[in-house]
Amino acid sequence: MADEPAMPDRDGGLVRIRIDFAYDGTDFSGWAKQPGRRTVQGVLTDVLALHGPGGRPPVKLVVAGRTDTGVHAVNQVAHLEVVEFPDDADDLDRLVGRWNRMLPPDIRVFAARRVPVAFDARFSALRRHYAYRVTDHPFGALPLQRRDTLGWFRPLDDGLLNAASALLVGEHDFVAFCRRREGATTIRELQRLDWTRLPDGVLVARVSADAFCHSMVRSLIGALLAVGEGRQPIEWPASLLRATTRPGTVTVAPPHGLTLLGVDYPPDDELASRAERTRNLRQLQVDD
């Protein structure tokens, strides 16, 4: 997804609001509002427009990370601007409660607060955290896990998954793992990528980066699963970092196993500088 400018500051006393919310992405066509499609942004914006403070709809809803169709979030962040916003905690609780009564059960808002005008949900973010859940049990995912856990019907080796993942951590050009968009960089700093097997046998990949390009997490998972089941050597995913275009050998893992866990932000006095740095397309630094 191409980088886009944050919502500009406006005159007229508009207040910038941060909202924290969660959703089950199963029945949504992703985050971004689309004509004739049920999307998270569309449903949330409609409720805020009808039941928001200030007597007018939000100017725009800007999200930290635009998720694809079927991807979930347990702590997504967005910002918007309104004419006025309650300062009293009881009034604020009533407002959030009103939103949740009007929202469908697959979206919940659990926090809303006034933030500095420099806060930008997307460009001020320091890093984003995702989890991908997969089970290699012979019968697949349990019924109550079917919406957020991929059933993989071949055994996966935890050691192979972690060994291959460790070689991908760092700042690289991830063009091999991204669906490239015009004007958008594919250089990212992958800060964490590791796997843990839970007591119930589910494997959870934890993935953190300063930002992700389109399909990056699911492409990384798809490549690593090929290693985990023994079809590719440990070094294969990292070898793709030398590619200059996206190869046809990388499979994108299904979306329903992916969940946005949260987004980190700097202190308020660093919000503006962080947003400015993020907007500047980065060049990969090569050691002499």
N, C-alpha and C positions, 0 to 999 in steps of 0.2 A: 504494500500500500504506500503510495507516494506520500512524502511528508507534506503536511498542510499547516498553514499558519494557525496559531491559537486564536481564540476569540479576542478581538481588539478591545482595549479599554474604551468605555463609552461615557459620555456626559449624561447628566440628568439624574445623578444619584443612584445608579444601579449598584446593587450589592452582589458580590460574587459568593456563591454557595458551593460547598463541597458536599456531595452525597456518597455514602458507602452503601453498597447493595450486593445482593447475591441473586443468582438465577440458575435454574435447570435449563440448559440449552436445548434439550431434546426437541421441543416443539417450536423452536424459533429458527428463522432463516438467518442466523447470525445476529451481530450487533446492529449494523448499519441500516438505517431506514430505507425501505424500498417500496415502490408502489405495488400494491396488491399482495404484499408479503407480510407475514407476522414476524416482526423483529423486536429485539429488546429495546432498542432506541425508540422505535415507533410506539410501542405500548407504554413505555415509561414517559415519553414526551407528552402523549395524549393525556395521561393522568395528571401530570404536573401542570399542563395548560388549563385543565378544568378545575383543579383543586389546589393550585399554587398560591402563594402569598402575593399581594401587590396588585391583583386585579388584571393581570395580563399574562400571556403565556411566556415561557422562558425564551430568551433570544436564541439560544443554541445550547445543545447538550454536548459537551466535549468529554470523551471517555479516555481512560488511561491506556486501554488496550482493546482494539476492536476484534472481538472473537468471531470465528467462523461458525457456520451452521453446525449445530449439535454440540458445540463446546460450552462448558459450564464455567461458573465463577462462584466462589464462596466469599470473595472480598474484592469486588470491582469498585473503581472510583471514577466519578465524573464531576464536572463542574458546570454551572449555569449561572446566569445573571437574572436578577429579579429587581423590581422596584423597591420592595421592602421585605424584611425578614424578621420574625419575632426574636427578641433577645431573651425573653423570659423562658426558663427551662420548661415550665409546664405548657406554655403555648407551643413551644417547639415539639414537645412530645405529642401533643394533640395533632399537630400538623403531620408529623411522620405517621402517626396512627391513622389519620384520615387517608394518606396515600396508600397505606397497606390494606385498608378496607376496600379501596377501589381497584387495587392491582390484582391481577390473577395470581393464583397460589404459586406459580412457578417464578415469580419475582418477589423479593422482599427487600425493602429499604430498612436498614437498621441504624443509620446515623445521618444527620444533616447538620451542618454548621457553617457559620460565616467564616470566610478565609480572606487573606490579603488579596488585593487585585493582582498581585504578581503570581499567585498560585495558578498553575495550569496543569490540569489532571494528566495530560499527555506529556508535555515537554518538560515539566518540572520533575518528573519521576527519575529517581536514581537507578532503580532496578525493578524488575517484575519477576514474580515467582510462580512457576507452574508445577503441576504434578500430572504424570501420566500413569494410569493404572492398567495393568494387564495380568491375567491369570493364565497359567499353562496347565491348569487342571484338566484331565481328560474330558470331563463333562462341561467345560466352559465356565462362564460366569454364573454365579448364583442368581436366582430370580431377582432379589432385591438389589443386586449389583449390576444388572444388565444395562442400566442407563449410563453408568460412569466407569465401567471396567470392560476392557477388550478381552474376549475369549480367544486364546491362542492355543491351537490344538496340537502343538508340538512342544516338547520339553525345552525350557530355556535355562541356560547356565548362568547363574548370578555372577560368577567370577569373570566369565567372558564379557558380559555386559558392562561390568565396572571397569575392566581393563581397557576396553575400547572407548568408553566414555571419558576416561581420564586423559586420553590423547587429544580430545577435542576442546578441552577447557583452555581459555585464553582469548586474546583478541585475534581474530582471523577474518578473512573474507569468506563468508558463508554462502557465496553465490550458488554452490552446488546443492544447498539445502533450502533455497529460497525461490519462490515464484517472483521473479524480478518485476518491479514496477518502474515505469519511466521516471527518472529524476530522483529515485530513492537509492540510498547506499545499502550495500549488503555486508558492510563491515560491522561486526558486533563484538562485544566482549562477553564471552560466555563464562560466567563466574562460578557456576556449579552445575554438575551433571553427574548424578550417581543413582544407584539402585538399591532398594531395601526390600527384602521379602518379609511380609507381615506373617503373623502366626497363622492366619487363614490361608496362606499360600499365595496371596496376591502380591505381585511385584509392583513397587511404586518407584518411578523415576522422578527425582526432584531436579528441576531445571530452573536456573536463575541467570539473568543477563541484564545488561543496562537497557537493552531493547531487543525486540525480535522482529525479523522481517516476515513477510507473509508465508505461512506454512512451515516456518523454520523448525519449530518444536516437533511437529508431527513427522517432518522429513528426517530429523535426527533420530527419532524413535524408530521409524521404519528401517533406517540403515542399521541401527543397533540390534534390532530384533533378528535381522539376518545373521549377525555375528552370534547372538545368544543361542540360536538354534544350530549353529555350526556350518551355515552355508557360506559364510565369508570369514576371512581371517581377522584377527583383532585389529590389525593396522588399516584395514580397508576404509572405514569411515573417515579417519584422519587423512588418508591419502587423497580423498576427494577435495580437501581444502586447497589443493593445488590447481583445481579446475578453474577455468575462466567462464564457463557456462554451466548451466544445470544439466547433468547427465541423465539419460533415461533409465539408469540402473537404480535410482533412488526411489523407493516406494514411500508414499505418504501414508502414515498410519491413520486409521479411522478417527473421526473427530470426537466420538463420545467418550473416549478414554481420557480426554484432556480437560483439566480444570485450572483456571486461574486462581491461585491461592492468595495473592496479595500484591501490593505495590508499595515501595519505599519512597519517601520524600525527604529532602533536606530540611533543616530549620528554616523558619520564615524569612530570615535575613539573607538566605542563600537561594531563595526560590527564583528570583529574576535572573541571576547569573547562570543557574543551572539550565533554565529554559533557553537562554541565549546560546549556551554551548551545545545543547541538544539540537537546536535548529541548524547549526552549521554542519554540513556533511563532513564526516571524518575521513581522513586519509590514513591508511594502514601504515604504522611506523615499522620500518625494517631496520634491524640492527646493522651497523657497519661491519 
